[in-house]
Amino acid sequence: MKIIALIDGEHYLPVTIAALKELGERVGKVVGTVFIGGIEKLKSVDSIRELGFPYTMDKDRFAAVRQGLQRFRPDLVYDLSDEPVVSYEDRFQLANLILEANVSYAGADFRFDPPRFADVMRKPSLTIAGTGKRIGKTAIGGYVGRTLSSREKGGRNSYHPCIVTMGRGGPPHPEIIRGEDIELTPLFLMNEFKEGKHAASDHYEDALIARLTTIGCRRCGGGFTGQVFSSVVEQGATIANKLPHKLVIFEGSGASFPPIRTDSWIMLVGANQPYNRIQSYMGPYRLNKADLILITQCDKPLVTDVRSLRMRQISQKIAPKARVVRTRFRPKPLKSITGKKIIWITTLPKRMAPVLKSYLEETYGCQVCKISHSLSNRPKLKEELNRINLSLDAVLVELKAAAVDMATRWGLKQNLDVIYQDNIPISVDRDLVLADEVIRCAELAKKRFGQRS
């Protein structure tokens, strides 16, 4: 193992020399050093030559590390520096920089390894991932699938995509749902639930909203850089290779990445997430993987225009090579609700209820009599449903969380129409057409796959 060591001038030179020797004996071959600052315990900066190793140095410590990575091509960067030369924030910046070079970064009591992406795809593929949960990955996955199969305005039908998901409630073995061929009705989903399946898992939702073939997988655990502890996604990728579809869309889960090497990336950032989630920790590493960054939920009163624009600017600064588009979501019933009195069961933040209630009523001609925001809280949803004493015609519900085992089952028992909904992304930025950006990512995937195959 080739190692470069980060060193500083806050340690006396004999101490650093001894530590480098120990590092070589315990960990691997030290091939170089990077001086990242501090001069208190050095006669002069030139004293670094006495270490006996080649080194890089720059007024900008991060530039010095980049130079070291390029010059020495290490497998591991080991940090022998300490405060006050580097702070905790500095070390996260270093981690982002080093991991982006696909190199491990370690110190006395920490280690970050770049995520492992299995190189198994035999056809073009793209990843849809995010910086957190409930920021719209499944809705975007469905939209991307429809756009690349001409089911969305401005889309094309030349890609023939399928979707591989990796939910926390996914099946123990990859499961195919042929959304092009079957209709996912409330009764169909109830039968799936009765067979012990999580019929509101991501691959069901994608099959429903995109009308495409989906392959459902499961995963558990998620690390700083999007690595999962365990998953069956690689098995799902093998199945996708055997299908007739020409392009595979891999959909992440929460802040975790599909562990598959793909050819282009779409990264989602929630407009209401803390800025430091994007600027610090492993935010820069995540964003720099992207060809397209979608700032989602850019909607008042959830966030102001100023905040969503600021998030766009931050993202663009971190990942200057990516396109950045601000978006908002609007609900779309998958069947007519015109003239119906409905209960709407959703994961929607309560602050958005007045805006989207009016949107539903004005756009689709329904009457929203009750809104439950408890779709992801089964005990609370059960209480709310038990208290309902209204004259209703239909249940409108997103296909996630308790949508089947509670909302659908309750609606059918009440002899109500159960109608599922999609969430449609709409670009806030008029200078960028969302469908065009999605097609650009698909074209990048085709081009890059061709170059490496």
SERO-144997 format. One line per 10 residues: their letters; for each residue x, z, y of N, C-alpha, C. Coordinates in steps of 0.2 Angstrom, whole numbers, plus 5000, padded with zeros to 4 digits. Layout:
a	X,Z,Y,X,Z,Y,X,Z,Y  ...
//
This chain:
mkiialidge	5004,5000,4994,5000,5000,5000,5004,5000,5006  5003,4995,5011,5007,4995,5017,5003,4999,5022  5007,5003,5026,5005,5008,5031,5008,5007,5037  5004,5007,5043,5007,5008,5049,5005,5015,5052  5009,5019,5055,5007,5025,5058,5007,5025,5065  5001,5029,5068,5000,5030,5075,5004,5036,5077  5009,5035,5081,5013,5041,5083,5012,5042,5091  5014,5048,5093,5014,5050,5100,5020,5054,5102  5021,5055,5109,5026,5059,5111,5025,5066,5112  5019,5069,5109,5018,5076,5110,5021,5079,5104
hylpvtiaal	5024,5076,5099,5028,5079,5094,5035,5078,5095  5039,5083,5093,5046,5081,5094,5048,5076,5089  5053,5072,5090,5055,5067,5086,5057,5069,5079  5061,5074,5078,5062,5076,5071,5056,5078,5067  5051,5080,5070,5045,5082,5067,5041,5075,5064  5041,5070,5069,5038,5064,5067,5042,5060,5062  5049,5061,5062,5053,5058,5057,5051,5061,5050  5051,5067,5050,5049,5071,5043,5042,5069,5041  5038,5068,5046,5031,5067,5044,5030,5059,5041  5034,5055,5044,5034,5048,5042,5037,5048,5034
kelgervgkv	5042,5052,5033,5045,5052,5027,5040,5054,5021  5037,5060,5023,5032,5063,5019,5026,5058,5018  5024,5054,5023,5018,5049,5022,5020,5044,5017  5027,5042,5018,5029,5037,5013,5029,5039,5006  5031,5045,5005,5031,5048,4998,5024,5049,4995  5020,5052,4999,5013,5054,4997,5008,5048,4997  5008,5043,5001,5003,5039,5002,5005,5031,5001  5010,5029,5004,5012,5022,5003,5018,5020,5007  5019,5014,5007,5025,5011,5011,5024,5011,5018  5028,5014,5022,5027,5014,5030,5031,5008,5032
vgtvfiggie	5027,5003,5035,5031,4997,5037,5032,4996,5044  5029,5001,5048,5029,5000,5055,5026,5006,5059  5027,5007,5065,5023,5012,5069,5020,5009,5075  5015,5013,5078,5012,5011,5085,5013,5017,5089  5016,5016,5095,5016,5022,5099,5010,5022,5104  5006,5027,5104,5000,5027,5108,5000,5032,5114  5006,5034,5116,5006,5038,5122,5009,5045,5121  5009,5049,5127,5012,5055,5127,5020,5055,5127  5022,5059,5132,5030,5059,5132,5033,5066,5133  5029,5071,5133,5031,5078,5134,5037,5080,5130
klksvdsire	5037,5078,5124,5043,5080,5119,5048,5075,5118  5048,5069,5122,5053,5064,5121,5058,5064,5127  5064,5062,5125,5069,5062,5131,5067,5056,5135  5065,5050,5132,5062,5044,5135,5058,5040,5130  5054,5036,5132,5050,5031,5128,5055,5028,5123  5061,5026,5125,5066,5022,5121,5068,5026,5115  5067,5033,5115,5068,5037,5109,5065,5035,5103  5059,5031,5104,5055,5029,5098,5060,5025,5093  5065,5022,5096,5069,5018,5091,5073,5022,5086  5074,5028,5088,5077,5033,5083,5073,5034,5077
lgfpytmdkd	5067,5032,5077,5063,5034,5071,5065,5029,5065  5068,5024,5066,5071,5019,5061,5065,5014,5058  5060,5014,5062,5055,5009,5060,5053,5004,5066  5051,4998,5064,5049,4994,5069,5043,4996,5072  5041,4995,5079,5036,4998,5082,5033,4993,5087  5026,4995,5089,5023,4991,5095,5021,4996,5100  5021,4994,5106,5020,4999,5112,5017,4995,5117  5012,4998,5121,5009,4994,5126,5006,5000,5131  5005,4998,5137,5002,5003,5142,4994,5004,5140  4991,4999,5137,4985,5000,5134,4986,5002,5126
rfaavrqglq	4984,5008,5124,4985,5010,5117,4981,5006,5112  4975,5003,5114,4972,4999,5110,4975,4992,5109  4978,4990,5114,4981,4983,5114,4987,4984,5109  4991,4990,5110,4996,4992,5105,4994,4992,5098  4988,4995,5096,4986,4995,5090,4984,4988,5087  4981,4984,5091,4980,4977,5089,4986,4973,5088  4991,4974,5092,4998,4971,5091,5001,4973,5084  5000,4980,5083,5003,4982,5076,4999,4979,5070  4992,4979,5071,4989,4976,5065,4991,4968,5064  4992,4965,5070,4994,4958,5069,5001,4957,5066
rfrpdlvydl	5005,4961,5069,5012,4961,5067,5014,4963,5060  5011,4969,5058,5013,4972,5051,5008,4970,5046  5002,4968,5047,4997,4967,5042,4996,4972,5037  4994,4978,5039,4994,4984,5035,4987,4984,5031  4988,4988,5025,4981,4990,5022,4978,4996,5025  4982,5001,5028,4980,5007,5030,4984,5009,5037  4980,5011,5042,4983,5014,5048,4982,5021,5047  4988,5025,5048,4987,5032,5047,4989,5036,5054  4985,5040,5056,4985,5043,5063,4989,5050,5062  4995,5049,5065,5000,5055,5065,5000,5058,5072
sdepvvsyed	4995,5056,5077,4995,5058,5083,4990,5064,5084  4989,5067,5090,4984,5073,5090,4982,5073,5098  4977,5078,5099,4975,5079,5106,4982,5082,5109  4982,5081,5116,4978,5078,5120,4979,5070,5121  4983,5067,5117,4985,5060,5117,4978,5056,5115  4975,5058,5110,4969,5055,5108,4963,5060,5108  4957,5058,5110,4952,5062,5109,4947,5060,5103  4942,5064,5102,4937,5062,5097,4935,5055,5098  4933,5054,5105,4930,5047,5107,4935,5042,5106  4941,5043,5107,4947,5038,5106,4947,5036,5099
rfqlanlile	4947,5041,5095,4947,5040,5088,4942,5035,5085  4936,5036,5088,4930,5032,5086,4932,5025,5088  4935,5024,5094,4936,5018,5097,4942,5014,5092  4947,5018,5090,4952,5016,5086,4949,5014,5079  4944,5018,5077,4941,5016,5070,4937,5010,5070  4934,5008,5076,4930,5002,5077,4935,4996,5077  4940,4997,5080,4945,4992,5081,4949,4990,5074  4951,4995,5071,4954,4995,5065,4950,4992,5059  4944,4995,5058,4939,4992,5053,4937,4985,5054  4937,4983,5061,4935,4976,5062,4940,4971,5059
anvsyagadf	4947,4974,5059,4952,4970,5056,4952,4971,5048  4947,4974,5045,4946,4975,5038,4952,4979,5035  4954,4984,5039,4959,4989,5037,4956,4996,5037  4959,5000,5033,4957,5007,5033,4960,5011,5038  4957,5017,5040,4960,5021,5045,4959,5028,5043  4964,5032,5043,4964,5039,5040,4969,5043,5045  4967,5050,5044,4971,5055,5047,4971,5061,5043  4973,5067,5046,4974,5073,5042,4968,5075,5038  4962,5074,5041,4956,5076,5037,4951,5071,5038  4952,5065,5039,4947,5060,5039,4949,5053,5036
rfdpprfadv	4945,5049,5034,4946,5042,5032,4940,5038,5033  4941,5032,5036,4936,5027,5036,4939,5021,5033  4935,5018,5028,4936,5012,5025,4931,5007,5027  4933,5000,5028,4929,4995,5029,4924,4994,5024  4917,4993,5025,4913,4992,5020,4915,4986,5015  4913,4987,5009,4914,4982,5004,4908,4977,5003  4910,4970,5004,4905,4965,5004,4906,4961,4998  4902,4961,4993,4903,4957,4987,4903,4949,4988  4908,4946,4987,4908,4938,4988,4905,4935,4982  4898,4935,4982,4895,4932,4976,4890,4926,4977
mrkpsltiag	4889,4925,4984,4884,4920,4985,4887,4912,4984  4882,4909,4981,4884,4902,4979,4880,4897,4984  4877,4900,4989,4873,4896,4994,4873,4899,5000  4872,4896,5006,4872,4899,5013,4868,4905,5013  4870,4910,5017,4866,4916,5017,4867,4919,5024  4862,4923,5026,4863,4927,5033,4860,4934,5032  4863,4938,5036,4861,4945,5036,4857,4947,5042  4852,4951,5041,4848,4954,5046,4849,4962,5045  4853,4965,5050,4854,4972,5050,4852,4975,5056  4853,4982,5057,4851,4985,5063,4855,4992,5064
tgkrigktai	4854,4995,5070,4858,5001,5072,4854,5007,5070  4848,5006,5067,4844,5012,5066,4837,5010,5062  4833,5015,5061,4827,5014,5057,4821,5013,5062  4816,5009,5060,4810,5008,5064,4812,5004,5070  4816,4999,5070,4817,4995,5076,4815,4988,5074  4812,4987,5069,4809,4980,5068,4813,4975,5063  4817,4978,5058,4820,4973,5054,4816,4969,5050  4811,4972,5047,4806,4969,5042,4802,4964,5046  4800,4965,5052,4796,4961,5056,4801,4955,5058  4807,4956,5060,4811,4951,5061,4813,4947,5055
ggyvgrtlss	4814,4950,5049,4815,4946,5043,4810,4941,5041  4803,4944,5042,4798,4939,5041,4798,4933,5046  4799,4935,5052,4799,4930,5058,4805,4925,5056  4811,4927,5054,4816,4922,5053,4814,4918,5047  4811,4921,5042,4809,4917,5036,4804,4912,5038  4799,4914,5042,4794,4909,5044,4797,4903,5048  4802,4905,5052,4805,4900,5057,4809,4895,5053  4812,4898,5048,4817,4893,5043,4813,4890,5038  4806,4890,5038,4802,4887,5033,4796,4883,5037  4797,4883,5043,4792,4879,5048,4785,4883,5048
rekggrnsyh	4785,4889,5046,4778,4893,5047,4778,4896,5053  4783,4895,5058,4782,4898,5064,4783,4892,5069  4780,4893,5075,4781,4888,5080,4788,4887,5082  4790,4881,5082,4797,4879,5084,4802,4880,5078  4799,4881,5072,4803,4882,5066,4805,4875,5063  4809,4875,5057,4810,4870,5053,4809,4871,5046  4808,4866,5042,4806,4867,5035,4812,4865,5030  4818,4863,5033,4823,4861,5029,4828,4866,5026  4826,4872,5027,4831,4878,5024,4828,4881,5018  4822,4881,5016,4819,4883,5010,4822,4890,5009
pcivtmgrgg	4820,4895,5013,4824,4902,5012,4820,4906,5007  4823,4911,5005,4820,4917,5001,4823,4923,5004  4820,4929,5003,4823,4935,5006,4824,4940,5001  4830,4944,5002,4832,4949,4998,4832,4956,5002  4828,4960,5000,4827,4967,5003,4831,4972,5000  4832,4978,5003,4835,4984,5000,4832,4990,5003  4826,4992,5001,4823,4998,5004,4825,5004,5000  4824,5010,5003,4825,5016,5000,4819,5017,4995  4814,5014,4995,4809,5014,4990,4808,5008,4986  4814,5004,4986,4814,4998,4982,4814,4999,4974
pphpeiirge	4813,4994,4970,4813,4995,4963,4820,4996,4960  4820,5000,4954,4827,5001,4951,4830,4995,4949  4827,4990,4947,4830,4983,4946,4827,4978,4950  4830,4973,4952,4828,4968,4957,4821,4965,4954  4817,4964,4959,4810,4962,4957,4808,4956,4962  4806,4951,4959,4804,4945,4962,4796,4945,4964  4794,4943,4970,4788,4942,4972,4787,4935,4975  4783,4931,4972,4783,4924,4974,4778,4923,4979  4780,4925,4985,4775,4925,4991,4772,4918,4992  4775,4913,4991,4773,4906,4992,4767,4905,4987
dieltplflm	4766,4908,4981,4762,4906,4976,4756,4911,4976  4757,4917,4978,4751,4922,4977,4749,4925,4983  4743,4928,4983,4740,4931,4989,4741,4938,4988  4744,4942,4993,4744,4949,4992,4738,4952,4995  4733,4953,4992,4727,4956,4994,4727,4963,4993  4722,4967,4996,4722,4974,4995,4721,4976,4988  4717,4972,4984,4716,4974,4977,4722,4973,4973  4726,4967,4975,4732,4966,4971,4737,4972,4972  4738,4974,4979,4743,4979,4980,4741,4986,4977  4734,4987,4977,4732,4993,4974,4734,4993,4966
nefkegkhaa	4733,4987,4963,4735,4987,4956,4742,4988,4955  4746,4985,4960,4753,4986,4959,4755,4994,4960  4752,4997,4964,4753,5004,4965,4751,5008,4959  4745,5006,4956,4743,5010,4950,4748,5009,4944  4752,5003,4944,4757,5002,4939,4763,5006,4941  4763,5010,4946,4769,5014,4948,4774,5011,4953  4772,5006,4956,4776,5002,4960,4775,5005,4967  4780,5005,4972,4779,5006,4979,4777,5000,4982  4771,4998,4982,4768,4992,4984,4768,4991,4992  4771,4996,4996,4772,4994,5003,4779,4994,5004
sdhyedalia	4783,4993,4999,4791,4992,5000,4792,4985,5004  4798,4985,5007,4800,4979,5011,4798,4972,5008  4800,4972,5001,4799,4965,4998,4792,4963,4998  4787,4968,4997,4780,4966,4998,4778,4964,5005  4780,4968,5010,4779,4966,5017,4781,4959,5018  4788,4958,5017,4790,4951,5018,4786,4946,5015  4785,4947,5008,4781,4942,5005,4774,4941,5008  4771,4946,5011,4765,4946,5014,4765,4942,5021  4770,4944,5025,4770,4941,5032,4774,4935,5032  4778,4933,5028,4782,4927,5028,4779,4922,5023
rlttigcrrc	4776,4924,5018,4773,4919,5013,4779,4916,5009  4784,4920,5008,4790,4917,5005,4792,4921,4998  4796,4918,4994,4798,4922,4988,4803,4928,4991  4802,4934,4988,4806,4939,4990,4809,4943,4984  4815,4946,4985,4818,4949,4979,4819,4956,4982  4815,4961,4979,4816,4968,4981,4821,4972,4977  4825,4976,4981,4831,4980,4978,4830,4987,4981  4834,4991,4978,4834,4998,4981,4841,5000,4983  4842,5005,4987,4848,5007,4989,4847,5015,4991  4853,5019,4991,4853,5026,4992,4859,5027,4996
gggftgqvfs	4859,5031,5001,4864,5034,5005,4866,5028,5010  4869,5031,5016,4872,5026,5021,4877,5030,5025  4883,5026,5026,4888,5029,5029,4889,5027,5037  4894,5029,5040,4896,5027,5047,4896,5020,5048  4898,5016,5044,4899,5009,5045,4894,5004,5041  4889,5008,5039,4883,5004,5036,4884,5003,5028  4889,5006,5025,4891,5006,5018,4885,5010,5015  4883,5008,5009,4878,5012,5005,4882,5015,4999  4879,5020,4997,4882,5024,4991,4880,5020,4985  4874,5018,4984,4872,5014,4978,4867,5009,4979
svveqgatia	4867,5004,4976,4861,4999,4977,4861,4994,4971  4856,4990,4971,4856,4985,4966,4856,4978,4969  4858,4978,4975,4858,4971,4979,4862,4966,4976  4868,4968,4973,4872,4963,4970,4868,4959,4965  4865,4963,4961,4860,4960,4956,4855,4955,4959  4852,4958,4964,4847,4953,4968,4850,4947,4970  4857,4947,4973,4860,4941,4975,4861,4936,4969  4863,4939,4963,4864,4935,4958,4857,4931,4956  4852,4934,4956,4845,4931,4955,4844,4926,4960  4845,4927,4967,4844,4923,4972,4848,4916,4971
nklphklvif	4854,4917,4968,4858,4911,4967,4855,4906,4962  4851,4909,4958,4848,4905,4952,4842,4902,4954  4839,4904,4960,4832,4901,4962,4834,4895,4966  4828,4891,4966,4829,4884,4970,4830,4884,4977  4829,4890,4980,4829,4891,4987,4836,4889,4990  4837,4886,4996,4843,4884,4999,4847,4889,5003  4843,4894,5006,4847,4899,5010,4844,4905,5009  4848,4911,5009,4846,4917,5007,4846,4922,5013  4841,4925,5014,4841,4930,5020,4842,4937,5017  4847,4941,5019,4848,4948,5016,4846,4952,5022
egsgasfppi	4841,4957,5020,4838,4961,5025,4841,4968,5024  4844,4971,5029,4846,4978,5029,4841,4983,5028  4843,4990,5028,4839,4995,5028,4841,5001,5032  4837,5003,5037,4839,5008,5042,4845,5005,5045  4850,5009,5045,4857,5007,5048,4862,5005,5043  4859,5004,5037,4864,5002,5032,4864,4994,5031  4870,4991,5029,4870,4984,5028,4869,4982,5020  4867,4976,5019,4867,4974,5012,4874,4973,5010  4876,4975,5005,4883,4975,5003,4886,4968,5000  4884,4963,5003,4885,4956,5001,4888,4952,5007
rtdswimlvg	4893,4948,5005,4897,4944,5010,4892,4938,5012  4890,4937,5018,4886,4932,5020,4889,4928,5026  4886,4923,5028,4889,4918,5033,4887,4919,5040  4882,4922,5041,4880,4924,5048,4876,4930,5049  4876,4933,5055,4873,4940,5055,4868,4940,5061  4863,4943,5061,4858,4945,5066,4858,4952,5066  4859,4955,5072,4860,4963,5072,4854,4965,5077  4850,4970,5075,4845,4973,5079,4847,4979,5083  4846,4980,5089,4847,4986,5093,4840,4988,5096  4838,4994,5095,4832,4997,5098,4834,4998,5106
anqpynriqs	4830,4996,5110,4831,4997,5117,4830,5004,5119  4827,5008,5115,4826,5015,5117,4831,5020,5113  4836,5017,5110,4841,5021,5107,4846,5023,5112  4849,5029,5111,4854,5031,5115,4860,5026,5116  4862,5026,5123,4868,5021,5124,4874,5022,5120  4876,5029,5119,4882,5030,5115,4881,5028,5108  4875,5027,5105,4874,5025,5098,4877,5018,5098  4877,5014,5103,4880,5007,5103,4887,5007,5106  4888,5011,5111,4895,5011,5114,4900,5014,5110  4898,5020,5106,4903,5024,5103,4901,5024,5095
ymgpyrlnka	4904,5029,5092,4903,5030,5085,4905,5023,5082  4901,5020,5077,4903,5014,5074,4898,5008,5077  4896,5009,5083,4892,5004,5086,4895,4998,5088  4901,4998,5091,4905,4992,5092,4907,4988,5086  4908,4992,5080,4910,4988,5074,4904,4984,5071  4898,4987,5072,4892,4984,5070,4890,4978,5074  4890,4979,5081,4889,4973,5085,4893,4967,5084  4900,4969,5083,4904,4963,5083,4904,4959,5077  4900,4961,5072,4898,4957,5066,4893,4952,5068  4890,4952,5073,4884,4948,5075,4885,4942,5078
dlilitqcdk	4881,4937,5076,4881,4930,5080,4875,4930,5085  4870,4934,5083,4864,4935,5087,4862,4943,5087  4862,4945,5093,4859,4952,5094,4852,4952,5097  4848,4955,5094,4841,4956,5097,4840,4963,5099  4839,4964,5105,4837,4970,5108,4829,4971,5107  4827,4975,5103,4820,4975,5101,4816,4981,5105  4810,4981,5105,4805,4986,5108,4807,4986,5116  4808,4981,5119,4809,4980,5126,4802,4980,5130  4799,4986,5129,4792,4986,5131,4790,4992,5135  4787,4992,5141,4784,4997,5145,4778,5000,5141
plvtdvrslr	4777,5007,5141,4781,5012,5144,4787,5015,5139  4788,5011,5134,4793,5014,5129,4800,5014,5133  4802,5009,5136,4808,5008,5140,4806,5004,5147  4810,5005,5152,4809,5002,5158,4813,4995,5157  4812,4990,5162,4815,4984,5162,4823,4985,5163  4824,4990,5168,4831,4992,5169,4835,4994,5163  4832,4998,5159,4835,5001,5153,4836,4995,5148  4831,4991,5147,4832,4986,5142,4837,4981,5144  4838,4980,5151,4843,4975,5153,4850,4978,5153  4850,4985,5154,4856,4988,5153,4859,4988,5146
mrqisqkiap	4854,4989,5141,4856,4988,5134,4858,4981,5132  4855,4976,5135,4858,4970,5134,4865,4969,5137  4866,4971,5143,4873,4971,5146,4878,4974,5142  4876,4980,5139,4881,4984,5135,4883,4980,5129  4878,4978,5126,4879,4974,5120,4883,4968,5121  4881,4964,5126,4885,4958,5128,4892,4960,5129  4894,4965,5132,4901,4967,5134,4904,4969,5128  4901,4972,5123,4904,4974,5117,4906,4968,5112  4901,4964,5112,4901,4958,5108,4900,4952,5112  4905,4950,5115,4905,4944,5120,4903,4937,5116
karvvrtrfr	4905,4937,5110,4904,4930,5106,4897,4930,5104  4893,4935,5104,4886,4935,5101,4881,4933,5107  4876,4929,5105,4870,4928,5110,4866,4935,5109  4863,4937,5115,4859,4943,5115,4852,4941,5118  4847,4943,5115,4840,4942,5117,4836,4948,5117  4833,4949,5122,4828,4955,5123,4821,4953,5120  4818,4957,5116,4812,4955,5113,4807,4961,5113  4801,4960,5112,4796,4965,5111,4791,4963,5106  4787,4967,5103,4783,4965,5097,4776,4966,5099  4772,4961,5096,4764,4962,5097,4761,4961,5090
pkplksitgk	4756,4965,5089,4753,4965,5083,4749,4959,5082  4749,4957,5075,4745,4951,5074,4741,4952,5067  4735,4953,5067,4731,4954,5061,4732,4947,5057  4732,4948,5050,4733,4942,5046,4726,4939,5043  4721,4943,5045,4714,4940,5044,4710,4941,5051  4705,4938,5052,4701,4939,5058,4698,4946,5058  4698,4949,5064,4695,4955,5066,4690,4954,5072  4689,4948,5073,4684,4947,5079,4677,4950,5077  4675,4954,5082,4669,4957,5082,4668,4963,5078  4674,4965,5075,4674,4971,5071,4676,4978,5074
kiiwittlpk	4673,4983,5072,4675,4990,5074,4681,4992,5069  4687,4994,5072,4692,4995,5067,4695,5002,5068  4698,5005,5063,4703,5010,5064,4710,5007,5063  4715,5008,5067,4721,5005,5067,4726,5010,5065  4729,5009,5059,4734,5014,5056,4741,5011,5057  4746,5015,5060,4752,5011,5062,4758,5016,5062  4764,5014,5063,4770,5018,5064,4771,5018,5072  4767,5014,5076,4768,5013,5083,4769,5020,5087  4774,5020,5091,4775,5026,5095,4768,5027,5100  4766,5034,5100,4760,5035,5104,4760,5032,5111
rmapvlksyl	4766,5032,5114,4766,5029,5121,4764,5022,5122  4765,5018,5116,4763,5011,5117,4756,5010,5115  4752,5015,5113,4745,5014,5111,4740,5011,5116  4740,5013,5122,4736,5010,5127,4737,5003,5128  4744,5001,5129,4745,4994,5130,4743,4990,5124  4745,4992,5118,4743,4987,5112,4736,4988,5110  4733,4993,5111,4725,4994,5110,4722,4988,5114  4724,4988,5121,4721,4983,5125,4722,4976,5123  4729,4975,5121,4731,4968,5118,4727,4966,5112  4726,4971,5107,4722,4969,5101,4715,4967,5103
eetygcqvck	4712,4971,5108,4705,4970,5109,4704,4964,5113  4708,4962,5118,4708,4956,5122,4709,4950,5118  4715,4950,5114,4717,4944,5111,4713,4943,5105  4710,4948,5101,4707,4946,5095,4699,4948,5095  4697,4951,5100,4690,4952,5101,4687,4957,5096  4691,4962,5095,4689,4968,5091,4688,4974,5095  4685,4980,5092,4685,4986,5096,4689,4991,5092  4694,4994,5095,4698,4999,5092,4695,5005,5093  4692,5008,5088,4688,5015,5088,4693,5021,5087  4698,5020,5084,4703,5025,5082,4710,5022,5080
ishslsnrpk	4715,5026,5083,4722,5024,5081,4725,5030,5078  4728,5029,5072,4732,5034,5069,4739,5032,5069  4744,5036,5071,4751,5035,5072,4754,5038,5066  4751,5040,5061,4754,5044,5055,4755,5040,5049  4756,5034,5049,4757,5030,5043,4763,5032,5039  4768,5035,5043,4774,5037,5039,4774,5045,5038  4768,5048,5039,4768,5055,5038,4761,5056,5033  4762,5056,5027,4757,5056,5022,4752,5063,5023  4755,5069,5024,4750,5075,5025,4746,5074,5031  4749,5072,5036,4745,5071,5043,4740,5066,5042
lkeelnrinl	4742,5060,5039,4737,5055,5039,4731,5057,5034  4733,5060,5029,4727,5063,5025,4722,5067,5029  4725,5071,5033,4721,5076,5037,4716,5071,5042  4720,5067,5045,4716,5062,5050,4711,5058,5046  4712,5055,5041,4707,5051,5037,4701,5056,5035  4703,5062,5033,4697,5066,5030,4692,5068,5036  4695,5068,5042,4691,5070,5048,4687,5064,5051  4688,5058,5049,4685,5052,5052,4677,5052,5051  4673,5052,5056,4666,5051,5055,4664,5046,5060  4666,5040,5059,4664,5034,5063,4661,5028,5060
sldavlvelk	4657,5024,5063,4655,5018,5061,4660,5013,5061  4663,5011,5056,4668,5006,5056,4667,5000,5052  4671,4995,5053,4670,4989,5049,4676,4987,5045  4682,4989,5048,4689,4987,5045,4694,4992,5046  4699,4992,5042,4705,4996,5043,4711,4990,5044  4714,4991,5050,4720,4987,5051,4726,4991,5050  4731,4989,5046,4737,4993,5044,4743,4989,5043  4749,4991,5045,4755,4988,5044,4756,4990,5036  4760,4985,5033,4761,4986,5026,4768,4990,5025  4768,4996,5026,4774,5000,5025,4772,5008,5024
aaavdmatrw	4776,5012,5022,4775,5019,5021,4769,5020,5017  4764,5023,5019,4758,5025,5015,4752,5020,5016  4754,5014,5017,4749,5009,5019,4744,5007,5012  4747,5008,5006,4744,5006,5000,4741,5012,4997  4745,5017,4996,4742,5023,4992,4738,5027,4996  4738,5027,5003,4733,5031,5006,4728,5026,5011  4731,5022,5015,4727,5019,5020,4722,5013,5016  4725,5009,5012,4721,5004,5008,4716,5008,5003  4719,5013,5000,4714,5016,4995,4708,5019,4999  4710,5022,5004,4704,5026,5008,4699,5020,5011
glkqnldviy	4702,5015,5014,4698,5009,5016,4693,5006,5011  4696,5005,5005,4692,5002,5000,4686,5007,4998  4688,5014,4997,4683,5019,4995,4677,5019,5000  4679,5018,5007,4674,5018,5012,4670,5011,5013  4672,5006,5008,4669,5000,5008,4670,4996,5015  4676,4997,5017,4679,4993,5023,4683,4988,5022  4683,4983,5026,4688,4977,5025,4695,4980,5027  4700,4979,5022,4707,4981,5024,4711,4975,5026  4713,4975,5032,4717,4969,5035,4724,4972,5036  4729,4968,5034,4736,4970,5035,4738,4966,5042
qdnipisvdr	4743,4969,5045,4745,4966,5051,4753,4964,5051  4755,4959,5055,4762,4958,5056,4763,4960,5063  4770,4960,5065,4772,4962,5071,4776,4956,5074  4774,4952,5078,4777,4946,5081,4782,4948,5086  4788,4945,5085,4793,4946,5091,4792,4941,5096  4793,4943,5102,4792,4938,5108,4798,4939,5112  4801,4934,5114,4807,4935,5119,4805,4937,5126  4809,4942,5128,4808,4944,5135,4812,4939,5140  4817,4937,5138,4822,4933,5142,4820,4925,5141  4818,4923,5147,4815,4916,5147,4821,4911,5146
dlvladevir	4827,4913,5147,4832,4908,5146,4834,4906,5139  4832,4910,5134,4833,4909,5127,4827,4909,5123  4827,4904,5119,4821,4903,5115,4823,4906,5108  4819,4911,5106,4820,4915,5100,4821,4910,5093  4816,4906,5093,4816,4901,5087,4823,4897,5087  4825,4895,5092,4831,4891,5093,4837,4895,5091  4837,4901,5093,4843,4906,5091,4843,4907,5084  4837,4908,5081,4837,4909,5073,4840,4903,5070  4838,4897,5072,4840,4891,5069,4847,4890,5070  4850,4892,5076,4857,4892,5077,4861,4896,5072
caelakkrfg	4858,4902,5070,4861,4906,5065,4861,4903,5058  4856,4900,5057,4855,4897,5050,4860,4891,5050  4861,4887,5055,4866,4882,5055,4873,4884,5055  4874,4890,5058,4881,4893,5057,4882,4895,5050  4877,4898,5047,4878,4900,5040,4879,4894,5035  4876,4888,5036,4877,4882,5032,4884,4880,5034  4886,4880,5040,4893,4877,5042,4898,4881,5039  4898,4888,5040,4903,4892,5037,4903,4892,5029  4898,4892,5026,4898,4892,5019,4901,4885,5017  4900,4880,5020,4903,4874,5018,4911,4874,5019
qrs	4913,4878,5024,4920,4878,5026,4924,4883,5020  4920,4887,5017,4924,4892,5013,4922,4890,5006  4918,4886,5004,4916,4884,4997,4920,4879,4995
//
